[in-house]
């Protein structure tokens, strides 16, 4: 696939398109995404993982920041707990195919003198109000934010600078932080990063995906667990915000060229679609039943995630 099409498929926006096109012409280019260590890697994380694989295949050097110190500052656990989860998450990413990339543990870089001085310098020019607003969608318990959570976005800006990356990838909830980086890094002598933003997909119940709600599929779930969860998944006749169709668009078609819906002959027999757009139209026209769609998604998703279970030794 054309590098530009690889870089931009399934994204919400790129800031800016002209800068990305110019960057793609360079012989060497670096992109990164940061992940707060999380107990379970689920389909929400897989959106950015798929994009990093796309960018690797488009010619980028990819850096994955396992942001242990960010997780600690965002009240996700003790440093000891976070470090154990970070190692588990890295193995999940590798099982998903995110190989031939560089993994960096945040605390190994973020406690250096150079890094800390940049954080302090940036903290002098960014107002408390801007820092808080940038955290509204990514922070935990933001009704009573701590000082540590105001440091969080400034550290993310410093990550971009010290890693010397040309582009940053994240969910659309990262946009305000990325815009701070584009505004405040150039005056400090660092280039403005290209920012690639991805959608936040729904949980299986059609609501915001949340570990506490249990409305997600973990990449380490067994075939039986995936089938059980998919049978209960919300799958309305509508296309908009349909979580089952989102799995097809963002997880299955980026990795599989065609999908076959298995059906009895009396219901039209098997149907094979070679693009997401084709299957979306067929579903919207009532040609595919929700139960058949969910069965197909369950089958292909289990196939895609099986290497993770193998890599984890499960």
PyMOL commands that set and color helices and strands:
alter all, ss='L'
color gray80, all
select helices_A, chain A and resi 3-8+17-24+43-57+68-73+79-95+106-110+113-123+128-135+142-144+147-162+172-184+186-188+223-232+243-252+265-267+276-284+290-312
alter helices_A, ss='H'
color red, helices_A
select strands_A, chain A and resi 11-15+30-35+61-66+102-105+167-171+194-198+259-261+271-273
alter strands_A, ss='S'
color yellow, strands_A
deselect
rebuild
show_as cartoon
